[in-house]
């Protein structure tokens, strides 16, 4: 006895139900309206099932920020996630359209129009987020590829001091003021792997502290090339999260370089100018620092390492105009000013004007205002600006809430890709995320030990190398120079 084939359900409700069912799982809509399972529908259902399993395998281990960073760090896995999301979306789109078309109302123009709009709304609501998420993965991957390195970074390693040396920056001439031997004052133990061209360091396995050099660069009005007006060495103990921030002023004279390097051969008495000019000089003479695209940043790494007496593992270079976009994408930052601040001029004709003064009190700054506040020197000096830059870094960290990151994700990814360059390898992102978590667990910016290598701690035009390294050793051990303001004093919240 032959079983009777039931007719396909048609009408407004079956059409809408078919779209909903297909969005839930491809093929379910056809089952609801009793439509025949053609080969294409079966293939779509199978692809969706495979993509679902793949998504679960990729996403199941993600329980924290470091876990997510590990997924992003492995490009093949991250691209697989994007393809998986796209397959989940396209299989739902195809089966929803197909099943809704099969179950469409046959009579009544008003009902047909209503069915079209309802089905379209269901498809957009169910498929749209998957397609958007796949596009986020694509854009994020492009930004990550632009920003991060694809091979091990070269660590800038300082040389020991052989004598007590004072550098007279005005003449760029070192003067021996004592005898004997001064050992290198470093608290960092490193393990190296030597090749014929570079020396690389395993960032976490044998390193007591991870040292990252933050560089803020801005070509600025009237400048022929980018200058690194902001130079901050962030040193984090990966075991405890204990963090020190060491600020090097832009107007430091005689920045030294490790002996035996081309830079030291070219500048045996230290750089012939202020520190923020190293970047543009080497950018025009890249052979002095390896000849790569980031030779200028590598040169600054070498100079800061020799100056401080500790290895510099990585650099992060942020273009100031890109910084504006990052702050804007976060929705702005909150800054409290204990006193009136005279602002600097707008850093670019492409940005909106800022007022001549920021009055005392609570402010919510957009990117342009935050940049003007952090750069101005009219109210005090370069050294006051160093304090403000630390406050801005803390404010950005506070503004980077999950909600702000979610709503500003597209703009953040775009700004990040355009504004930031680093030699941190992509495959170290998971470890860097763990480092950030340790930093937060240790108290974040409120517990950071700070050192400004500026008056009264040192004279920028005439400084003693052993004294500088002693100050660095102390701050890494948790001892700040006498008179150093606490975070709450430097960056009050009310």
QUIZIBEL-V77298 format. One record per pair of residues at least 24 apart in sequence whose ideal C-beta (glycine too) atoms are under 10 Angstrom apart, sorted by the first residue. I is the first residue (numbers start at 0). J is the second residue. Records with the same first field share a line. If there is no record, write none. Layout:
I=J / J
This chain:
4=33 / 35
5=33
6=32 / 33
7=32 / 33 / 34 / 35 / 98 / 101 / 102
8=32 / 33 / 34 / 101 / 102
9=101 / 102 / 103 / 104 / 105 / 106 / 114
10=102 / 103 / 104 / 105 / 106 / 107 / 110 / 114
11=102 / 103 / 104 / 107 / 109 / 110 / 111 / 113 / 114 / 117 / 118
12=102 / 104 / 114 / 117
13=98 / 99 / 101 / 102 / 103 / 104 / 114
14=98 / 99 / 100 / 101 / 102 / 103 / 104 / 110 / 111 / 113 / 114 / 115 / 117 / 118 / 121
15=99 / 102 / 113 / 114 / 116 / 117 / 118 / 120 / 121
16=98 / 99 / 102 / 118 / 121
17=94 / 95 / 96 / 97 / 98 / 99 / 100 / 101 / 102 / 103 / 114 / 118 / 121
18=91 / 94 / 95 / 96 / 98 / 99 / 100 / 102 / 114 / 117 / 118 / 119 / 120 / 121 / 122 / 124 / 125
19=95 / 98 / 99 / 117 / 118 / 121 / 122 / 124 / 125
20=94 / 95 / 98 / 99 / 121
21=47 / 90 / 91 / 92 / 93 / 94 / 95 / 96 / 97 / 98 / 99 / 118 / 121 / 122 / 125 / 126
22=88 / 91 / 92 / 94 / 95 / 118 / 121 / 122 / 123 / 124 / 125 / 126 / 129
23=91 / 95 / 125
24=48 / 51 / 90 / 91 / 94
25=50 / 87 / 89 / 90 / 91 / 92 / 93 / 94 / 95 / 97 / 98
26=90 / 94 / 98
27=94 / 95 / 98
28=91 / 94 / 95 / 96 / 97 / 98 / 99 / 101 / 102 / 118 / 121
29=94 / 97 / 98 / 101 / 102
30=98
31=98 / 102
32=98 / 99 / 101 / 102
33=101 / 102
34=97 / 98 / 100 / 101 / 102
35=101
37=97
39=93 / 94 / 97
40=90 / 93 / 94 / 97 / 98
42=90 / 93
43=86 / 89 / 90 / 91 / 92 / 93 / 94 / 97
44=90 / 94
45=90
46=86 / 87 / 89 / 90 / 93
47=86 / 87 / 88 / 89 / 90 / 91 / 93 / 94
48=90
49=83 / 86 / 90
50=79 / 82 / 83 / 84 / 85 / 86 / 87 / 88 / 89 / 90 / 129
51=83 / 86 / 87 / 90
52=83
53=79 / 80 / 82 / 83 / 84 / 86 / 87
54=79 / 80 / 83 / 84 / 86 / 87 / 129
55=83
56=83
57=83 / 84
58=83
63=432 / 433 / 436
64=401 / 429 / 432 / 433 / 435 / 436 / 439
65=428 / 429 / 430 / 431 / 432 / 433 / 434 / 435 / 436
66=429 / 432 / 433
67=428 / 429 / 432
68=427 / 428 / 429 / 430 / 431 / 432 / 433 / 435 / 436
69=426 / 428 / 429 / 430 / 432 / 433
70=136 / 428 / 429
71=136 / 139 / 140 / 143 / 147 / 425 / 428 / 429 / 432
72=143 / 147 / 424 / 425 / 426 / 427 / 428 / 429 / 430 / 431 / 432
73=425 / 426 / 428 / 429
74=140 / 143 / 144 / 149 / 425 / 426
77=136 / 137 / 139 / 140 / 143 / 425
78=136 / 137 / 140
79=136
80=132 / 133 / 136 / 140
81=132 / 133 / 134 / 135 / 136 / 137 / 138 / 139 / 140
82=133 / 136 / 137
83=129 / 132 / 133 / 136
84=128 / 129 / 130 / 131 / 132 / 133 / 134 / 135 / 136 / 137
85=129 / 130 / 132 / 133 / 134 / 136 / 137
86=129 / 133
87=126 / 129 / 130 / 132 / 133
88=122 / 125 / 126 / 127 / 128 / 129 / 130 / 131 / 132 / 133
89=126 / 129 / 130 / 133
90=126 / 129
91=122 / 125 / 126 / 129 / 130
92=122 / 123 / 125 / 126 / 127 / 129 / 130
93=126
95=119 / 121 / 122 / 125 / 126
96=122 / 126
131=408 / 409
134=409
135=408 / 409 / 412
138=408 / 409 / 412 / 413 / 416
139=408 / 409 / 411 / 412 / 415 / 416
140=412 / 425
141=412 / 413 / 416
142=411 / 412 / 413 / 414 / 415 / 416 / 417 / 418 / 419
143=412 / 415 / 416 / 425 / 428
144=416 / 425
145=415 / 416 / 417 / 419 / 420
146=315 / 316 / 415 / 416 / 417 / 418 / 419 / 420 / 421 / 423 / 425
147=419 / 420 / 421 / 422 / 423 / 424 / 425 / 426 / 427 / 428 / 431
148=293 / 313 / 420 / 421 / 422 / 423 / 424 / 425 / 426 / 427
149=424 / 425 / 426
150=197 / 199 / 422 / 424 / 425 / 426
151=192 / 194 / 197 / 199 / 200 / 201 / 202 / 422 / 424 / 426 / 427
152=197 / 199 / 200 / 202 / 293 / 297 / 300 / 311 / 312 / 313 / 314 / 421 / 422 / 423 / 424 / 427
153=194 / 196 / 197 / 198 / 199 / 200 / 288 / 289 / 291 / 297 / 300 / 301 / 311 / 312 / 313 / 422
154=189 / 191 / 197 / 198 / 199 / 200 / 201 / 202 / 206 / 210 / 300 / 304 / 310 / 311 / 312 / 313 / 422
155=198 / 200 / 210 / 212 / 256 / 257 / 260 / 288 / 297 / 298 / 299 / 300 / 301 / 302 / 303 / 304 / 305 / 309 / 310 / 311 / 312 / 313 / 314
156=183 / 185 / 187 / 189 / 191 / 198 / 200 / 257 / 301 / 304 / 305 / 309 / 310 / 311 / 312
157=183 / 184 / 185 / 187 / 255 / 256 / 257 / 258 / 301 / 302 / 303 / 304 / 305 / 306 / 307 / 308 / 309 / 310 / 311 / 468
158=183 / 255 / 256 / 257 / 258 / 259 / 260 / 263 / 304 / 305 / 308
159=183 / 184 / 185 / 258 / 308 / 468
160=184 / 255 / 305 / 308 / 464 / 465 / 467 / 468
161=258
162=464 / 465
163=463 / 464 / 465 / 466
164=255 / 269 / 462 / 463 / 464 / 465
165=253 / 458 / 461 / 462 / 463 / 464 / 465 / 466
166=251 / 252 / 253 / 254 / 255 / 268 / 269 / 306 / 458 / 460 / 461 / 462 / 463 / 464 / 467
167=252 / 253 / 268 / 269 / 458 / 460 / 461 / 462
168=250 / 251 / 252 / 253 / 254 / 268 / 269 / 270 / 271 / 272 / 273 / 274 / 458 / 459 / 460 / 461 / 462
169=252 / 253 / 460 / 461
170=252 / 253 / 268 / 271 / 460 / 461
171=252 / 253 / 266 / 267 / 268 / 269 / 270 / 271 / 272
172=253 / 268 / 269
173=253 / 255 / 267 / 268 / 269 / 464
174=461 / 463
176=463 / 465
177=463 / 465
181=464 / 465 / 468 / 469
182=308 / 465 / 468
183=308 / 309 / 468
184=307 / 308 / 309 / 464 / 465 / 466 / 467 / 468 / 469 / 470 / 471 / 472 / 473 / 475
185=304 / 307 / 308 / 309 / 310 / 468 / 471 / 472 / 475
186=234 / 236 / 308 / 309 / 471 / 472 / 473 / 474 / 475 / 476
187=234 / 308 / 309 / 310 / 312 / 475
188=310
189=309 / 310 / 312
191=310
196=289
197=289
198=310
199=312
200=310 / 312
201=312
202=237 / 312 / 313 / 423 / 424 / 427 / 430 / 431 / 434
203=237 / 238 / 312 / 427 / 430 / 431 / 433 / 434
204=237
206=236 / 237 / 310 / 312
207=234 / 236 / 237 / 238 / 475
208=233 / 234 / 235 / 236 / 237 / 238 / 241 / 242 / 243 / 309 / 310 / 312 / 475
209=233 / 234 / 235 / 236 / 237 / 242 / 310 / 312 / 313 / 427 / 430 / 431 / 434 / 437
210=234 / 235 / 243 / 245 / 300 / 303 / 304 / 307 / 309 / 310 / 311 / 312 / 313 / 314 / 475
211=235 / 311 / 312 / 313 / 314 / 315 / 421 / 423 / 431 / 434
212=245 / 247 / 296 / 299 / 300 / 302 / 303 / 304 / 307 / 311 / 312 / 313 / 314 / 315 / 316 / 421 / 422
213=244 / 246 / 313 / 314 / 315 / 316 / 317 / 388 / 392 / 421
214=275 / 278 / 295 / 296 / 299 / 300 / 303 / 314 / 315 / 316 / 317 / 318 / 420 / 421
215=249 / 275 / 315 / 316 / 317 / 318 / 319 / 322 / 370 / 373 / 374 / 388 / 391 / 392
216=275 / 278 / 279 / 295 / 296 / 299 / 316 / 317 / 318 / 319 / 320 / 321 / 322 / 418 / 420
217=275 / 317 / 318 / 319 / 320 / 321 / 322 / 346 / 347 / 370 / 374
218=279 / 318 / 319 / 320 / 346 / 347
219=319 / 320 / 344 / 346 / 347 / 374
220=344 / 345 / 346 / 347 / 348
222=279
223=279 / 283
224=276 / 278 / 279 / 280 / 282 / 283 / 295
225=275 / 278 / 279 / 282 / 295 / 296 / 316 / 318 / 319
226=273 / 274 / 275 / 276 / 277 / 278 / 279 / 280
227=274 / 275 / 276 / 277 / 278 / 279 / 295 / 296 / 299 / 303 / 314 / 316 / 317
228=274 / 275 / 278 / 319 / 373 / 374 / 376 / 381 / 384 / 388
229=275 / 316 / 317 / 319 / 322 / 373 / 374 / 384 / 385 / 388 / 391 / 392
230=254 / 274 / 275 / 277 / 278 / 299 / 302 / 303 / 306 / 314 / 385 / 452
231=303 / 315 / 385 / 388 / 389 / 392 / 449 / 451
232=300 / 303 / 304 / 306 / 307 / 309 / 311 / 314 / 450 / 452 / 471
233=313 / 315 / 392 / 434 / 438 / 447
234=307 / 309 / 310 / 311 / 312 / 447 / 448 / 450 / 471 / 474 / 475
235=431 / 434 / 435 / 437 / 438 / 441 / 447
236=434 / 437 / 438 / 441 / 475
237=430 / 433 / 434 / 437 / 438
238=437
239=437 / 438 / 440 / 441
240=433 / 434 / 435 / 436 / 437 / 438 / 439 / 440 / 441 / 442 / 443 / 446
241=437 / 438 / 441 / 442 / 446 / 447 / 448 / 475 / 476 / 477
242=434 / 437 / 438 / 441 / 442 / 443 / 444 / 446 / 447 / 448 / 449 / 475
243=447 / 448 / 449 / 450 / 471 / 473 / 474 / 475 / 476 / 477 / 479
244=385 / 388 / 389 / 392 / 444 / 447 / 448 / 449 / 450 / 451 / 474
245=303 / 306 / 307 / 309 / 448 / 449 / 450 / 451 / 452 / 467 / 470 / 471 / 474 / 475
246=381 / 382 / 384 / 385 / 386 / 388 / 389 / 449 / 450 / 451 / 452 / 453
247=274 / 275 / 299 / 302 / 303 / 306 / 307 / 385 / 450 / 451 / 452 / 453 / 459 / 467
248=273 / 274 / 275 / 380 / 381 / 382 / 384 / 385 / 451 / 452 / 453 / 454 / 457 / 459
249=273 / 274 / 275 / 276 / 376 / 381 / 384 / 385 / 453 / 459
250=274 / 275 / 276 / 380 / 381 / 382 / 453 / 459 / 460
251=275 / 277 / 302 / 303 / 306 / 381 / 452 / 453 / 457 / 458 / 459 / 460 / 462 / 467
252=458 / 459 / 460 / 461 / 462
253=302 / 306 / 459 / 460 / 461 / 462 / 464
254=298 / 299 / 301 / 302 / 303 / 305 / 306
255=301 / 302 / 303 / 304 / 305 / 306 / 464 / 467
256=287 / 288 / 298 / 301 / 302 / 304 / 305 / 306
257=301 / 302 / 304 / 305
258=305
260=287 / 288 / 289 / 298 / 301 / 302 / 305
261=286 / 287 / 288 / 289 / 290 / 298 / 301
262=287 / 288 / 297 / 298 / 301 / 302 / 305
263=287 / 301 / 302 / 305
266=302
269=302 / 305 / 306 / 464
270=298 / 302
273=459 / 460
274=299 / 302 / 303 / 306 / 459
275=299 / 381
277=301 / 302 / 303
278=302 / 316
291=422
292=420
293=420 / 421 / 422
296=420 / 421 / 422
297=422
300=422
305=464 / 468
306=452 / 462 / 464 / 467 / 468 / 471
307=450 / 452 / 464 / 467 / 468 / 470 / 471 / 472 / 475
308=464 / 465 / 467 / 468 / 469 / 470 / 471 / 472
309=468 / 471 / 472 / 475
312=422 / 423 / 427
313=421 / 422 / 423 / 424 / 427 / 431
314=420 / 421 / 422 / 423
315=419 / 420 / 421 / 422 / 423
316=418 / 419 / 420 / 421 / 422
317=415 / 418 / 419 / 420 / 421
318=414 / 417 / 418 / 419 / 420
319=346 / 347 / 350 / 366 / 370 / 373 / 374 / 418
320=346 / 347 / 349 / 350 / 366 / 367 / 370 / 414 / 417 / 418
321=366 / 413 / 414 / 415 / 416 / 417 / 418 / 419 / 420
322=346 / 366 / 367 / 369 / 370 / 373 / 391 / 395 / 414 / 418 / 419
323=347 / 349 / 350 / 351 / 365 / 366 / 367 / 368 / 369 / 370 / 371 / 414 / 418
324=366 / 410 / 411 / 413 / 414 / 415 / 417 / 418
325=366 / 369 / 395 / 398 / 399 / 407 / 410 / 411 / 413 / 414 / 415 / 417 / 418 / 419
326=364 / 365 / 366 / 367 / 368 / 369 / 370 / 373 / 391 / 394 / 395 / 398 / 414
327=365 / 366 / 367 / 369 / 407 / 410 / 411 / 414
328=366 / 398 / 403 / 404 / 406 / 407 / 408 / 409 / 410 / 411 / 412 / 413 / 414 / 415
329=365 / 366 / 369 / 394 / 395 / 397 / 398 / 399 / 400 / 403 / 404 / 406 / 407 / 410 / 411 / 414
330=363 / 365 / 398 / 400 / 402 / 403 / 406 / 407 / 410
331=362 / 363 / 364 / 365 / 366 / 368 / 369 / 394 / 398 / 403
332=362 / 363 / 364 / 365 / 366 / 368 / 369 / 372 / 390 / 391 / 392 / 393 / 394 / 395 / 396 / 397 / 398 / 399
333=361 / 362 / 363 / 364 / 394 / 397 / 398 / 492
334=360 / 361 / 362 / 363 / 364 / 368 / 369 / 372 / 373 / 387 / 390 / 391 / 393 / 394 / 490 / 491 / 492
335=359 / 360 / 361 / 362 / 390 / 394 / 490 / 491 / 492 / 493
336=360 / 361 / 362 / 372 / 387 / 390 / 491
337=488 / 490 / 491 / 493
338=378
339=378
340=371 / 372 / 375 / 377 / 378 / 379 / 383 / 387
341=375 / 376 / 377 / 378 / 379
342=368 / 371 / 372 / 374 / 375 / 377 / 378
343=370 / 371 / 372 / 373 / 374 / 375 / 376 / 377 / 378 / 384
344=371 / 374 / 375 / 377
345=370 / 371
346=370 / 371 / 374
360=493
361=492 / 493
363=398
364=391 / 394
366=414
369=394 / 395 / 398
380=453 / 454
381=451 / 453 / 454 / 459
382=451 / 452 / 453 / 454 / 455 / 456 / 459
383=453
385=449 / 451 / 452 / 453 / 489
386=449 / 451 / 484 / 488 / 489 / 490
387=489 / 490
389=444 / 447 / 449 / 451 / 484 / 486 / 489 / 490
390=444 / 486 / 489 / 490 / 491
391=490
392=444 / 447 / 490
393=443 / 444 / 445 / 447 / 486 / 489 / 490 / 492
394=444 / 490 / 492
395=444
396=435 / 438 / 439 / 443 / 444
397=443 / 444 / 492
442=486
443=486
444=486 / 489 / 490
445=485 / 486 / 487 / 490
446=477 / 485 / 486
447=474 / 479 / 485 / 486
448=473 / 474 / 475 / 476 / 477 / 478 / 479 / 483 / 486
449=474 / 479 / 480 / 483 / 484 / 485 / 486 / 489
450=474 / 475 / 478 / 479 / 480 / 483
451=479 / 480 / 483 / 484
452=480
455=480 / 481 / 482
456=480 / 481 / 482 / 483
